[in-house]
Amino acid sequence: MSSGSLSWRIKLIFPLGLISVAWVQEIIDQLFFAGRFNLPVGTGTPVWSLLTAPFSHAGFGHLIGNTLLFLPLSYLVLSKGCRDYLAVWICTILYRDSSVVILASD
């Protein structure tokens, strides 16, 4: 198997794996916690919540909307390269989470 073939497969599977984590978390949330289980980020939450909060959603409607945007945009950025995708992923998490912390602070 050539390295180009492997790279193409990773680029195809990686966004699907990420969105699968969010779907599994939401299904567990809805089945066992009636939609009340959340992985929030904010003041007073552990640092690791910066990594878990992107997988938490406010229901299936929210998750469907995010999935419909996330997958095409992921493949668009991945067409530039894996480093670009990682950079966008990290910057998005940091921007979103820092804004939540700033807006949530008293």
Buried (B, 14 or more C-beta within 10 A) or exposed (E): EEEEEEEEEEBEEBBEEBBEEBBEBBEEBBEEEEEEEBBEBEEEBEEEBBEBBBBBBEEBEEBEEBBEEBBEEBBEBBEEEEEEBEEBBEEEBEEBBEEBBEEEEE
